[in-house]
Amino acid sequence: MNDILNPDQIGINKLNKEQKAAVIQTEGPVIVLAGAGSGKTRVLIHRVLYLVLEKRVRPTNILLSTFTNKAAGEMLERIIRVFAQNKIHEQPTVGTFHSLCAKILRRDGREIGIPISFQIFDDQDQLETIKEAFSVLSLNPKEIRPRAVLAMISQAKNQMIDETTYESIAHGYFQEAVSKVYPVYQSLLADHDALDFDDLLIKTIELFKKNPEVLSRYQDKFQYVLVDEYQDTNESQYQLTKLLGGKGRNICIVGDFSQSIYSFRGADFRNLEKFKRDFPDAITFPLSQNYRSTQNILDAATSVISNNATHPILSLWTENHSGEDIVIFQADSEHSEAEFIIQQVLLTKQKDLGLKLSDVAVLYRTNAQSRALEETFLHNSIPYILVGGTRFYARREVKDVLSYLSYLANNKNKVSLKRIIKIGKKRADKFLEYAAQFNEKDYINQKATIDIMDEVTNKTSYIELYDEKDPEDKSRIENIKELRSVAIEFPNLVQFLENVALVEQENASTPLSASMPDRTSFEKADAITFMTMHAAKGLEFKIVFIVGMEEGLFPHSQSMQDVGELEEERRLCYVGITRAREKLYLCFAKRRLYFGQIVSNQISRFIYELPEEVLKKNYIERYVDEPTFL
C-alpha cells in the first residue's frame, strides 16, 4: 500500500461532525441511524476508505452488504476510484446478501450436499416447480393458487421456518395445504440441483451452523462487516449478519426505522432493536442533518412520522433555507387532480426557465392510480415516464379483461379469441357460452359496459386467478377494479373500447410515455416521472406531488385496522415527503371515481398530522365532525 496518505482523497474533512464520528469508530459494533438525505452512502464509502487508507486494513477483509446490485456497483466504483489513486489494487467484497451467499455455496455448499453446479431458479422456475409439486400431490391449482403457495413458502423461509417446522405450526385449510407442498417443493429443487433465492440465504446459514470451521474461515476473512439499509433486512439476513460478524464484532449497520416500508417482502425494522440486544455495547451515531430538502419539507416529514410509537424517530434539520410553503390542494376529481399538476408545472417553468420536467415526480400509493394521470397527461401532450410499472392498458390483467370485451363487441376478432383461449380453456368455454347469449339477446345495445364487464368476470371467474394476500396479485385486482372506473365513464361498450384504443394510440405516438424502470433512462429523459412511493425510495426530485391523500387510499384501507400496518403507511408517507428537495404538493379529491364507484373519502389523517402552521397557511380549519378545506 502507499504509505503517503492524503486525507483529501478520503474526503473525511468534508464530513459533518456526526458523519465523521461514525466513520472513525472502526472497532466494535456500530449503529448508524441515518435519516433521509443525511448522507448514509457517503458514510459507508468513507468508512471503507478510512479502514483501508488510515487503519491499513486489507480491502479483502471488508464486506459491504447493500440492498441492490445497482447500489453495490455504484459504491464499489467510487471506492475503486480512490483506491486507484493510492495504487491499491485489491477490492472489498461489495454486493447483496444473495450474491455473497451464492459465492459461498459455490465454494463450500458441498459440505451440506449442494453441488457446485447448482442452478438458481428464478420466479418462473419456482412457480413451475410448485406446479410440479401440485401434480405429485394431486392438488387442484384452481382450488389453491400455486403462486399463493409459493409466496407463503418464501415468507416462511424469510422467517427461517423450514418445511418440518412449518408442518407443526400450520393451521387452517390453506396453511395445511402449504405444509404438504413445502417438503415436496424442496425435494424437487434438490432433484433439479437447484436453489431458489430464499435458499441461498438459509442454506448458507445451515452451512455455517453445521460447519463451524467454514464459518470461522469467513469470519477471519471478513474482519469488518458493513450492512446498508438494515431496516429492510429479514430474519435470515439478520442471522447472517450476526454469524459473519460475531467473532470480530466489528459490525457496522446503517438504517432508519422511519424508512422501513417493505414488510410485505419479509423486512422487519425491529432487527435494529434486536441488534442492540445482541450487541449491548454497540455505539449509536444518529445522522439527523439533511442535505436534500428545505426545512419546511423536513418539518412536515418529522411531524407525520412522530405519530408512530413503535420505533425511534430522528428529528431532521438542515442548513438549507426554510423554503417554500407546502401546498395542500383539493381537487374536484382524479382528473382535475392531474390537471392541477400540469398547471402548476407549466406555471413554475415560466418562472424558472431552468426547470426540467425530469425535476418533477408524481407519487401515488397504488399502481391503479396511474390510469387517470396517464390519460390526462396524454390528452394534454405532457410527456411522462412510468417507472417500475407498465402502462395501465398494457398490464396483463387489463388486457385479459379487454380481450373478453373486444370479442363481445366483434366476434370476428381472432386476436382477442386467441388470448381468451390462452387464459384458460375452461374459462374460454364458459365465456363463449356467454358470448352466444350476448349476441342472441343483443346485450351490446341493452347493457352498460360496467354491467357487461362484471358479468364477464363473474362468468369466467377471472378474478379468482389472483390472490389478494399476494402483493403482486392484489395490485392486479386493483387494476381490474380501476378498469371499472373507465367503464362508468363510457357506458356504451363500443365507445369504451374506442377510448381505450385512442389512449393506447396516443401512448404509441409518445415514446416517453412508457415503462422505463432503468433509473438512468428516466433521469436523461425530459419528462415527468410517475411512480409509487415504494418505487421512489432512494430517489429525489426538485418538485414532488403526492396524490390521493385520502383515507382508504392513503393510508390504504387494508391497513386501517392494524396498528403495525398503519405505522408502515405512515413511514411510506415519510418516504414520499422526503423525496422532495424544494417544493411539495399534497393533493386529494372531493370525489374520486375509484374502482367503478364515485366515492367521497375523508381527507387523509396524514394531512392533519402536518405542523399546525402548514394547515393554517393552507386555510384548513378543524371541525369536530368533519374537517373542511376552504
C-alpha positions in Angstrom: 0.0 0.0 0.0 1.0 3.6 -0.5 2.5 4.9 2.8 1.6 8.5 2.0 -2.0 9.3 2.9 -3.7 12.3 1.5 -6.8 13.0 3.8 -8.4 14.9 1.0 -8.5 11.7 -1.0 -10.7 10.2 1.7 -12.7 13.4 1.9 -13.1 12.9 5.7 -12.6 16.6 6.4 -15.7 17.3 4.3 -18.0 15.2 6.6 -20.0 16.8 9.3 -19.3 16.0 13.0 -21.7 13.1 13.3 -20.7 11.6 9.9 -17.0 11.8 10.8 -17.6 10.2 14.2 -19.4 7.3 12.5 -16.6 6.8 10.1 -13.7 6.8 12.5 -15.3 4.5 15.1 -14.0 1.4 13.4 -13.7 -1.1 16.3 -16.7 -2.9 17.8 -20.4 -2.9 16.9 -21.7 0.4 15.5 -25.2 1.5 14.6 -25.6 4.5 12.3 -29.2 5.8 12.4 -29.3 7.7 9.1 -32.3 9.9 8.4 -33.5 10.6 4.9 -31.0 12.6 2.9 -28.4 12.5 5.7 -25.6 11.1 3.5 -25.5 7.5 4.6 -23.9 6.3 1.4 -21.2 8.8 1.9 -20.6 7.5 5.4 -20.4 3.9 4.2 -18.0 4.7 1.4 -15.8 6.9 3.6 -15.8 4.2 6.3 -14.3 1.7 3.8 -11.8 4.2 2.6 -10.8 5.1 6.2 -10.3 1.5 7.1 -8.0 0.9 4.2 -6.1 4.2 3.9 -5.9 5.2 7.5 -6.2 1.9 9.5 -4.3 -0.1 6.9 -7.0 -2.9 6.8 -6.7 -5.1 3.7 -9.6 -4.4 1.3 -10.3 -8.2 1.1 -11.0 -8.2 4.8 -14.0 -5.9 4.3 -17.6 -6.9 3.5 -20.1 -4.3 2.5 -23.7 -5.6 2.0 -26.1 -3.5 0.0 -29.8 -3.7 -0.7 -29.4 -3.9 -4.5 -26.8 -4.9 -7.0 -27.0 -1.4 -8.6 -26.2 0.3 -5.2 -23.3 -2.1 -4.8 -21.9 -1.2 -8.2 -22.1 2.5 -7.6 -20.4 2.2 -4.2 -17.7 -0.1 -5.5 -17.0 2.2 -8.4 -16.4 5.2 -6.1 -14.2 3.1 -3.7 -12.0 1.7 -6.6 -11.5 5.2 -8.0 -9.9 6.4 -4.7 -8.0 3.1 -4.3 -6.5 3.5 -7.8 -5.2 7.0 -6.8 -3.4 5.3 -3.9 -2.2 2.3 -6.0 -4.3 -0.1 -4.2 -5.5 -2.9 -6.5 -7.4 -5.2 -4.1 -11.1 -4.7 -3.7 -13.5 -5.2 -0.8 -16.4 -7.6 -1.2 -19.4 -5.4 -2.1 -22.8 -6.9 -3.0 -26.2 -8.1 -1.8 -26.6 -10.9 0.7 -27.9 -13.1 -2.1 -24.8 -12.6 -4.3 -22.5 -13.2 -1.4 -24.3 -16.4 -0.3 -24.3 -17.7 -3.9 -20.5 -17.4 -3.9 -20.1 -19.1 -0.5 -22.3 -22.0 -1.6 -20.4 -22.4 -4.9 -17.3 -22.9 -2.9 -18.4 -24.7 0.3 -22.0 -25.9 -0.3 -20.9 -29.5 -1.0 -20.4 -29.7 2.8 -24.2 -29.8 3.2 -24.8 -31.7 -0.1 -25.2 -28.8 -2.5 -23.4 -29.5 -5.8 -21.0 -26.9 -7.1 -23.0 -26.6 -10.3 -26.4 -25.8 -8.7 -28.8 -23.6 -10.5 -30.6 -20.6 -9.1 -34.3 -20.8 -10.0 -36.0 -17.5 -10.9 -39.6 -16.7 -10.1 -41.0 -18.5 -13.1 -38.8 -21.6 -12.5 -40.0 -21.6 -8.9 -43.6 -21.4 -10.0 -43.2 -24.3 -12.4 -41.7 -26.4 -9.6 -44.6 -25.6 -7.3 -47.0 -26.7 -10.0 -44.9 -29.9 -10.3 -45.4 -30.4 -6.6 -49.1 -29.9 -7.1 -49.1 -32.7 -9.7 -47.3 -35.0 -7.3 -49.8 -34.4 -4.6 -52.8 -34.4 -6.9 -53.8 -30.9 -5.7 -56.1 -28.8 -7.8 -54.5 -25.4 -8.8 -58.0 -23.9 -9.1 -58.8 -24.5 -5.5 -55.4 -23.4 -4.2 -53.3 -21.0 -6.3 -49.7 -22.1 -6.8 -48.4 -18.6 -6.7 -50.0 -18.0 -3.3 -48.4 -21.2 -2.0 -45.0 -20.1 -3.4 -45.4 -16.7 -1.6 -46.2 -18.4 1.7 -43.2 -20.7 1.4 -41.0 -17.7 0.6 -42.4 -15.9 3.7 -41.7 -19.0 5.8 -38.1 -19.1 4.6 -37.6 -15.4 5.3 -38.5 -16.2 8.9 -36.2 -19.2 9.0 -39.1 -21.7 9.2 -38.2 -25.0 7.4 -40.7 -27.5 6.0 -40.7 -29.6 9.2 -41.3 -26.7 11.5 -44.0 -25.3 9.2 -45.9 -28.5 9.3 -46.1 -28.4 13.1 -47.4 -24.8 13.2 -49.7 -24.8 10.1 -53.4 -24.1 10.9 -56.3 -23.7 8.6 -57.0 -25.3 5.2 -54.6 -23.1 3.2 -51.6 -23.4 5.5 -52.1 -27.2 5.8 -52.0 -27.4 2.1 -48.8 -25.4 2.0 -47.3 -27.7 4.6 -47.9 -30.6 2.2 -46.4 -28.7 -0.8 -43.4 -27.3 1.0 -41.4 -30.6 1.5 -42.2 -31.8 -2.0 -41.1 -28.5 -3.4 -37.8 -28.7 -1.6 -37.3 -32.3 -2.7 -38.0 -31.3 -6.3 -35.5 -28.4 -6.1 -32.9 -30.9 -4.9 -33.8 -33.3 -7.8 -33.2 -30.4 -10.2 -29.9 -29.4 -8.4 -31.4 -26.1 -7.8 -32.0 -23.5 -5.1 -34.4 -20.6 -5.0 -33.4 -17.1 -3.9 -34.5 -17.7 -0.3 -32.5 -20.9 -0.2 -29.3 -19.0 -0.9 -29.6 -17.4 2.5 -31.0 -20.2 4.6 -28.6 -22.8 3.1 -25.6 -20.6 3.9 -26.8 -20.3 7.5 -27.2 -24.0 7.6 -23.7 -24.4 6.2 -22.3 -22.1 8.9 -24.1 -23.8 11.8 -23.2 -27.3 10.8 -19.6 -26.5 9.9 -18.1 -24.1 12.4 -14.7 -24.3 10.7 -16.2 -23.0 7.5 -17.9 -20.1 9.4 -14.6 -19.4 11.2 -12.8 -19.1 7.8 -15.3 -16.5 6.6 -15.3 -14.6 9.9 -11.5 -14.4 9.6 -11.8 -13.2 6.0 -14.5 -10.6 6.7 -13.0 -8.8 9.8 -15.1 -5.8 9.1 -18.8 -6.1 8.2 -20.9 -3.2 7.0 -24.6 -3.6 6.2 -26.7 -0.9 4.4 -30.5 -0.5 4.7 -30.6 -2.6 7.8 -34.2 -1.7 8.5 -35.1 -3.7 5.3 -33.4 -7.0 6.4 -35.4 -10.1 7.2 -34.7 -12.8 9.8 -32.3 -14.8 7.6 -30.3 -11.6 6.7 -30.2 -10.7 10.3 -28.8 -14.1 11.3 -26.2 -13.9 8.5 -25.0 -10.6 9.8 -24.7 -11.9 13.3 -22.9 -15.0 12.3 -20.4 -13.3 10.0 -19.6 -10.5 12.4 -19.9 -12.5 15.6 -16.2 -13.3 16.0 -14.5 -10.0 15.4 -17.6 -8.0 16.4 -16.6 -5.2 14.0 -20.1 -4.8 12.6 -21.5 -1.5 11.3 -25.2 -1.4 10.4 -26.8 1.6 8.8 -30.5 2.1 8.7 -33.5 4.3 9.5 -36.6 3.0 11.3 -38.7 5.6 9.6 -37.9 4.3 6.1 -38.9 0.7 6.7 -41.6 0.1 4.0 -41.0 -3.5 2.8 -42.7 -5.7 5.4 -44.6 -7.4 2.5 -41.1 -8.7 1.4 -40.3 -10.0 4.9 -38.4 -6.9 6.1 -38.5 -6.2 9.8 -37.4 -2.9 11.2 -37.2 -4.5 14.6 -33.9 -6.1 13.5 -32.4 -2.7 14.5 -33.6 -3.2 18.1 -32.6 -6.9 18.1 -29.1 -5.8 17.1 -28.9 -3.6 20.1 -29.9 -6.5 22.4 -27.4 -8.9 20.8 -24.6 -6.2 20.9 -25.4 -4.2 24.0 -22.1 -2.3 23.7 -22.9 -1.0 20.3 -22.3 2.7 19.8 -25.1 4.6 18.1 -24.5 7.6 15.8 -27.6 9.4 14.7 -27.3 11.3 11.4 -30.1 14.0 11.6 -28.6 16.7 9.3 -30.3 16.5 5.9 -28.6 17.7 2.7 -31.5 17.3 0.4 -34.6 19.2 1.4 -35.8 22.5 2.8 -36.6 22.8 6.5 -40.3 23.2 5.7 -40.3 19.8 4.0 -38.4 18.2 6.8 -40.7 19.7 9.4 -43.6 18.1 7.6 -41.9 14.7 7.4 -40.9 14.8 11.1 -44.4 15.9 12.2 -46.1 13.0 10.4 -43.6 10.3 11.4 -43.6 11.4 15.0 -47.1 9.9 15.3 -45.5 6.4 15.2 -45.0 5.0 18.6 -43.2 1.7 18.0 -39.8 2.9 16.9 -37.3 5.8 17.4 -37.7 9.0 15.4 -35.0 11.3 14.1 -35.8 15.0 14.0 -34.3 16.1 10.7 -32.7 19.5 10.3 -30.8 21.3 7.5 -28.7 24.3 6.9 -30.7 24.8 3.7 -33.2 27.7 3.7 -36.7 27.2 5.1 -38.0 27.0 1.6 -41.5 27.4 0.0 -44.7 26.6 1.8 -46.1 23.1 1.4 -49.2 23.3 -0.8 -52.3 21.3 0.0 -54.7 21.1 -2.9 -58.3 19.9 -3.0 -59.3 18.7 -6.5 -62.9 18.1 -7.7 -61.9 14.7 -9.1 -58.9 12.5 -10.0 -58.8 14.2 -13.5 -58.8 17.7 -12.0 -56.0 16.5 -9.6 -53.9 15.6 -12.7 -54.8 18.9 -14.5 -53.7 20.8 -11.4 -50.3 19.2 -11.6 -49.9 20.1 -15.2 -51.0 23.7 -14.5 -48.5 24.1 -11.6 -45.6 22.6 -13.5 -46.2 24.8 -16.5 -46.5 27.9 -14.3 -43.3 27.0 -12.4 -41.5 26.5 -15.7 -42.5 30.1 -16.8 -40.9 31.4 -13.6 -37.9 29.0 -13.5 -36.6 28.7 -17.1 -34.0 26.1 -15.8 -36.7 23.7 -14.6 -36.9 20.5 -16.5 -39.8 18.1 -16.5 -37.5 15.4 -15.2 -37.2 17.5 -12.0 -40.8 16.7 -11.2 -42.3 13.5 -9.8 -45.8 12.4 -9.1 -46.1 9.8 -6.4 -49.1 7.6 -5.5 -50.0 4.7 -3.2 -51.3 2.2 -5.7 -50.4 1.4 -9.3 -54.1 1.7 -10.3 -53.9 5.4 -9.6 -51.7 5.9 -12.7 -54.6 5.4 -15.0 -56.2 8.9 -14.6 -52.8 10.5 -14.6 -51.7 8.8 -17.8 -54.9 9.7 -19.6 -54.9 13.3 -18.6 -51.2 13.9 -19.4 -51.6 12.2 -22.8 -54.6 14.3 -23.7 -52.6 17.4 -22.8 -49.5 16.2 -24.6 -47.3 16.4 -21.5 -44.6 13.8 -21.6 -44.3 11.4 -18.7 -42.4 8.3 -17.7 -43.9 5.5 -15.8 -41.2 4.0 -13.6 -41.3 0.5 -12.1 -44.6 -0.5 -13.8 -46.4 -1.0 -17.1 -48.8 1.4 -18.8 -52.3 0.8 -17.4 -53.9 -0.6 -20.6 -50.8 -2.7 -21.3 -51.0 -4.5 -17.9 -51.6 -8.2 -18.4 -54.8 -8.4 -16.3 -56.3 -5.3 -18.0 -55.5 -6.7 -21.5 -57.1 -10.0 -20.5 -60.4 -8.4 -19.5 -60.3 -6.1 -22.6 -59.9 -9.2 -24.8 -63.2 -10.6 -23.4 -64.9 -7.3 -24.1 -63.4 -6.8 -27.5 -64.6 -10.2 -28.6 -68.1 -9.4 -27.4 -68.1 -6.3 -29.5 -66.7 -8.1 -32.5 -66.8 -11.9 -32.6 -64.5 -11.9 -35.7 -61.7 -10.6 -33.5 -59.5 -13.7 -33.6 -56.6 -11.9 -31.8 -58.8 -11.5 -28.7 -60.1 -15.0 -29.1 -56.6 -16.4 -29.1 -55.8 -14.5 -25.9 -59.0 -15.7 -24.3 -58.1 -19.4 -25.0 -54.6 -18.8 -23.6 -56.1 -17.5 -20.3 -57.7 -21.0 -19.8 -59.8 -23.4 -21.9 -62.5 -23.9 -19.3 -62.8 -20.2 -18.8 -62.9 -19.8 -22.6 -65.7 -22.3 -22.8 -67.8 -20.5 -20.2 -67.1 -17.2 -21.9 -68.1 -18.4 -25.3 -71.3 -19.8 -23.9 -72.0 -16.3 -22.5 -70.9 -14.7 -25.8 -73.5 -16.7 -27.8 -76.2 -15.5 -25.4 -74.8 -12.0 -25.5 -75.2 -11.8 -29.3 -78.5 -13.6 -29.4 -80.1 -11.1 -26.9 -78.3 -8.1 -28.3 -76.8 -7.2 -24.9 -74.4 -4.8 -26.6 -77.3 -2.3 -27.1 -79.1 -3.1 -23.9 -76.5 -3.3 -21.2 -74.0 -0.8 -19.8 -70.3 -1.5 -20.2 -69.7 -1.9 -16.4 -72.5 -4.5 -16.2 -71.1 -6.4 -19.1 -67.7 -6.3 -17.5 -69.0 -7.6 -14.2 -70.9 -10.4 -15.9 -67.8 -11.5 -17.8 -65.5 -11.6 -14.8 -68.2 -13.5 -12.8 -68.9 -16.0 -15.6 -65.2 -16.7 -16.2 -64.2 -16.5 -12.5 -61.3 -14.4 -13.9 -60.5 -12.5 -10.7 -60.1 -15.9 -8.9 -56.9 -16.2 -10.8 -55.4 -13.8 -8.3 -54.9 -14.0 -4.5 -55.4 -10.8 -2.5 -52.9 -12.0 0.0 -50.1 -11.8 -2.6 -48.9 -8.1 -3.0 -48.5 -8.5 -6.8 -51.9 -10.2 -7.2 -53.5 -7.5 -5.0 -52.2 -4.9 -7.4 -53.6 -6.8 -10.4 -57.0 -7.0 -8.8 -56.9 -3.3 -8.1 -56.1 -2.6 -11.8 -59.2 -4.7 -12.8 -61.3 -2.7 -10.4 -59.9 0.5 -11.8 -60.9 -0.6 -15.3 -64.5 -0.4 -14.0 -63.9 3.3 -13.5 -63.4 3.7 -17.2 -66.5 1.6 -17.9 -68.5 4.0 -15.8 -67.3 6.9 -17.9 -68.2 5.1 -21.2 -71.4 3.1 -20.7 -71.5 2.1 -24.4 -69.2 -0.9 -24.9 -68.1 0.2 -28.4 -67.3 3.8 -27.2 -65.4 2.3 -24.2 -63.2 0.2 -26.5 -62.7 3.1 -28.8 -61.5 5.3 -25.9 -59.0 2.6 -24.8 -57.7 2.3 -28.4 -57.3 6.0 -28.7 -55.4 6.3 -25.4 -53.1 3.5 -26.5 -52.6 5.1 -29.8 -51.5 8.3 -28.0 -49.2 6.2 -26.0 -47.7 4.7 -29.1 -47.0 8.1 -30.6 -45.5 9.4 -27.4 -42.2 7.5 -26.9 -41.6 8.9 -23.4 -44.9 7.6 -22.0 -43.6 4.1 -21.5 -42.4 1.9 -18.7 -38.8 2.7 -18.1 -37.6 1.1 -14.8 -34.0 1.9 -15.6 -33.1 4.9 -13.4 -30.5 6.3 -15.9 -33.1 6.2 -18.6 -35.7 8.4 -16.9 -33.1 10.7 -15.5 -31.9 11.5 -19.0 -35.5 12.0 -20.4 -37.2 15.4 -20.1 -40.5 14.0 -18.8 -42.4 14.0 -15.5 -41.9 10.8 -13.5 -44.9 8.7 -12.3 -44.2 6.1 -9.7 -45.5 4.5 -6.5 -44.0 5.7 -3.2 -42.4 2.3 -2.8 -40.6 2.7 -6.1 -39.4 6.2 -5.2 -37.3 5.1 -2.2 -33.7 6.2 -2.7 -34.6 8.9 -5.3 -35.1 12.6 -5.0 -36.7 15.3 -7.1 -36.8 19.1 -7.1 -40.7 19.1 -7.0 -42.9 16.3 -5.7 -46.6 15.9 -6.0 -48.3 13.2 -3.8 -51.8 12.5 -5.0 -54.7 10.6 -3.5 -54.2 11.9 0.1 -57.5 10.4 1.3 -58.5 7.9 4.0 -58.8 4.4 2.5 -56.4 5.3 -0.4 -53.5 6.6 1.7 -53.4 5.3 4.3 -54.7 2.2 2.4 -58.0 0.7 3.5 -56.3 -2.7 4.3 -54.1 -1.0 6.9 -56.8 0.8 8.9 -57.5 -2.0 11.4 -53.9 -2.9 12.2 -51.5 -0.5 14.2 -48.4 -2.0 12.7 -49.7 -1.7 9.1 -50.9 1.8 9.7 -47.5 2.8 11.0 -45.9 1.4 7.9 -48.3 3.5 5.8 -47.1 6.5 7.8 -43.4 5.5 7.1 -44.4 5.3 3.5 -45.7 8.9 3.7 -42.5 10.0 5.3 -40.5 8.4 2.4 -42.7 10.2 -0.1 -42.4 13.6 1.6 -38.6 13.4 1.9 -38.2 12.7 -1.9 -38.8 16.5 -2.4 -35.9 18.9 -2.4 -37.6 22.3 -2.9 -41.4 22.0 -3.4 -44.0 19.6 -2.1 -47.7 19.4 -3.1 -50.2 17.1 -1.2 -53.3 16.6 -3.3 -56.7 14.9 -2.6 -60.0 14.8 -4.4 -63.5 15.7 -3.1 -64.9 12.9 -5.2 -63.0 10.1 -6.9 -64.1 7.5 -9.5 -62.5 4.6 -7.7 -62.9 1.0 -8.7 -66.0 1.9 -10.7 -67.7 3.9 -7.9 -67.8 7.6 -7.2 -66.5 7.9 -3.6 -66.1 10.8 -1.3 -63.4 9.9 1.1 -62.3 11.8 4.2 -59.0 13.7 4.0 -56.0 11.6 4.9 -55.1 11.7 8.5 -51.5 12.3 7.4 -52.5 15.8 6.3 -53.8 16.6 9.7 -50.6 15.4 11.2 -48.7 18.2 9.5 -47.4 21.1 11.5 -50.2 23.5 12.5 -48.6 26.4 10.7 -48.8 24.4 7.4 -52.5 23.8 8.0 -53.1 27.5 8.7 -51.2 28.6 5.6 -53.4 26.3 3.6 -56.6 27.7 5.2 -57.5 24.5 6.9 -60.0 24.6 9.8 -60.7 21.7 12.1 -64.3 20.7 13.0 -65.4 18.1 15.4 -67.4 16.1 12.9 -65.6 16.6 9.6 -62.7 18.8 8.5 -63.4 21.4 5.9 -60.9 22.9 3.5 -61.6 26.5 2.5 
